[in-house]
Amino acid sequence: MAADHTSAPVLEALADHRREGRLSFTPPGHKQARGADPAVREVLGDAVFLGDVLASGGLDDRLTRGRVVQRAQELMADAVHAEHTFFSTCGSSLSVKAAMLAVAGPHQKLLIGRDAHKSVVSGLILSGIEPVWVEPRWDAERHIAHPPSATDFEQAFAAHPDAKGALITSPTPYGACADLRAVAEVCHRRSLPLIVDEAWGAHLPFHPALPSWAMDAGADICVTSIHKMGSGLEQGSVFHLRGDLVEPKLLGMRADLLGTTSPSVLILAGLDGWRRQMALRGEEIMGGALELAAETRAAVEDIDGMRVDGRGDYCGPGLAHDFDPLPGVVDLAGLGITGFQAADWLREHRKVDAHLNDHRRIGMQITHGDDRRTTGELLAALKDLARAAPGLPPAPRVEVPPPAGLRMAQARLPRDAFFGPTEDVPVSRAAGRIAAEMITPYPPGIPAVLPGERLTEPVLRYLTTGLAAGMHLPDPSDPELGTVRVMARDAE
Ligand SMILES: Cc1ncc(COP(=O)(O)O)c(C=O)c1O
């Protein structure tokens, strides 16, 4: 029977819950807003509390006999050509760990593109999986990393035939996409699974002009943040499964290790609603976003000193395979300012927030939630920024090493370095020592340093000069990098 995408089981059950005037003697303790502080209700609105009900024993009965979330997951799987879908209310940070744990265990090898998000590195620390790093494709001129190619994975498997599978990030937060079909083939020739961290690709299944998406390209598990490019609420993420290389029950059990026993029904409802919206009108809605992005990109190109990274910049031999235009990455090198300065200026002077920002770029993500009013304001703000740029203090220089200089040797397992004896040493004396922590410029959240890597001077200089220029490093023990946490000498 064809799936009925006009239905949205979680939203419908929530509407029933409200209509029936259910009285709960269960969590959440705010009891449909009645117990919440009026000042909180005023800011959040009662809708937030009314939708915040217990998932089993509230939204559904205690044995989930209505299969409310189950039916919503099945509809999601149908909409994106997966065989199984799992909802996560803990972001793709949970989903990607669940996927990793379903493919490899402690001391087993997993091939991973080194441009992975910090949640992947957290997964390595928690699990004891041994990473075999696969080099991204580096664009040395633009200082940007694109996903590794199928050949890169082929070579890594040849060198590590005992690896249990592979993990690749595509699209990158900048919108560069891998040749997923070719990478999946490399894995499947060995009957090994491919995990795609497609956190930035919620929209991809719904328009033919967007890059091919993981389930269609033959990946086994794919992780997607519905809150990033889709209409889900923050933390709303899904992971999908196809094929017979990973057992669905096992994936569910591994996810259960990490997840909450109190999933937010608000977040589940957001996932369910997004699926219905896309299944019914996805192509039309995404077509509109693509058109708007194309117009906006062209208009930004006309601003003196700004250029928008495009397909021609990211794709080609030795670079990425495909390109998503929606992240809208603006290169500011022509203005002589950093992305950090630009983001601060736009926020302070024009109340406009950019997502990505690095030593030379800002990201102006456009989604189906934008329209000509919002992009008009964006363009006006960017023009003002271009006019203001000459008056900004000279951009502090970030010493970005060439690609080879960014790579450090993985001397110890991330888990062993993280949990072993450590000491904090001044950054000036950290080169040569083994890192015992992650140091991650955020956004986009790709660790420059991860536990077990032997620190080098160029990487430390990149981070200290970056910090002085406004880079945000939320995760090290000393966010100001006066000291760095390293493995104790006698534990190395
Ligand atoms: C590539 C990638 N994977 C995973 C994540 C984690 O996603 P979430 O924020 O939904 O936990 C992010 C977040 O930025 C990401 O960029």
PDBQT file of the ligand as one rigid body, heavy atoms in Angstrom, charges set to zero:
ROOT
HETATM    1  C1  LIG A 501      29.014  17.606   9.564  1.00  0.00    +0.000 C 
HETATM    2  C2  LIG A 501      28.274  17.621  10.870  1.00  0.00    +0.000 A 
HETATM    3  N1  LIG A 501      27.951  16.464  11.460  1.00  0.00    +0.000 NA
HETATM    4  C3  LIG A 501      27.273  16.418  12.629  1.00  0.00    +0.000 A 
HETATM    5  C4  LIG A 501      26.908  17.574  13.266  1.00  0.00    +0.000 A 
HETATM    6  C5  LIG A 501      26.162  17.504  14.570  1.00  0.00    +0.000 C 
HETATM    7  O1  LIG A 501      24.832  17.888  14.364  1.00  0.00    +0.000 OA
HETATM    8  P1  LIG A 501      23.860  18.399  15.485  1.00  0.00    +0.000 P 
HETATM    9  O2  LIG A 501      24.162  19.846  15.711  1.00  0.00    +0.000 OA
HETATM   10  O3  LIG A 501      22.499  18.152  14.889  1.00  0.00    +0.000 OA
HETATM   11  O4  LIG A 501      24.065  17.588  16.719  1.00  0.00    +0.000 OA
HETATM   12  C6  LIG A 501      27.217  18.821  12.696  1.00  0.00    +0.000 A 
HETATM   13  C7  LIG A 501      26.854  20.081  13.355  1.00  0.00    +0.000 C 
HETATM   14  O5  LIG A 501      27.226  21.158  12.998  1.00  0.00    +0.000 OA
HETATM   15  C8  LIG A 501      27.945  18.832  11.459  1.00  0.00    +0.000 A 
HETATM   16  O6  LIG A 501      28.298  19.998  10.880  1.00  0.00    +0.000 OA
ENDROOT
TORSDOF 0
